[in-house]
Amino acid sequence: MTDQTLATGNDQLTDDINDLEESLYEFHLRLRDMTARHLWHGASLEQRMTGLLIEGIDNDLVELYRRAAQIRKHYR
């Protein structure tokens, strides 16, 4: 493996990590909006339960975002 091949592979991995973080963040924002719509005062029980489930998915997503950040940190 040459230095050029290694550099190209590193650039591709960096791009992949950037794309992953961006996608996770955008999905997080969408889930936050959905949670807010379903947890507002006066919502039906079904809407509140839906909001809580979406909030749980969002919490899992935030953990994935943190793991992507760890990948970036260890990759440097």
C-alpha positions, 0 to 999 in steps of 0.5 A, a space after each residue: 500500500 502506497 502513501 497515496 492509497 493510504 491518503 485516499 482511504 483516509 480521506 474516504 473514511 473522513 468523508 464517510 464519518 462526516 456524512 454519518 454525523 450529518 445524517 444522524 444530526 438531521 434525523 435527530 432534528 426530525 425526531 425532536 420535531 415529531 416528539 414536540 408535536 406529540 407531547 404538547 399539552 392537551 394531546 391524547 394518550 395515544 399521541 403522548 405514548 407516540 411522543 414517548 416512543 419517538 423520544 426513546 428512539 431519539 435518545 438511542 440516536 443521540 448515543 449513535 451520534 456520540 459513538 460517531 464522534 468517538 470514531 472521529 476522535 480516535 481516528 485523528 
